[in-house]
């Protein structure tokens, strides 16, 4: 009996720690219009048909548009219902949880090298 309660306690502690870690790993979110205001540029727009979208999430009720944006080293992916995208539904595009944002680290500075001096051919 005692090992069962210790096992339950261990499992509860493990679940608590993993849920806290999962909550901390959630990417920042933003609205589509907010990203455009921050100078993100649309890089790709992909229509995902309903039958394909349902493979990822059963709760999807319509075709989905996946919009990829970029600003320097940061990228964002927005998942928008097709009708909201087609009619540019402001309420939907202003939703603060519409897009996931991934902040990239700056690229390492490239080493600057001096090109070799031109040499004259030797006879």
Buried (B, 14 or more C-beta within 10 A) or exposed (E): EEEEEEEEEEEEEEEEEEEEEEEEEEEEBBBBBBBBEEEBEBEEEEEBEEEEBBEEEEEBEEBBBBBBBBBEEBBBBBBBBBEBBEEEBEEBBEBEEBBBBEEEEEEEEEEEEEEEEEEEEEE
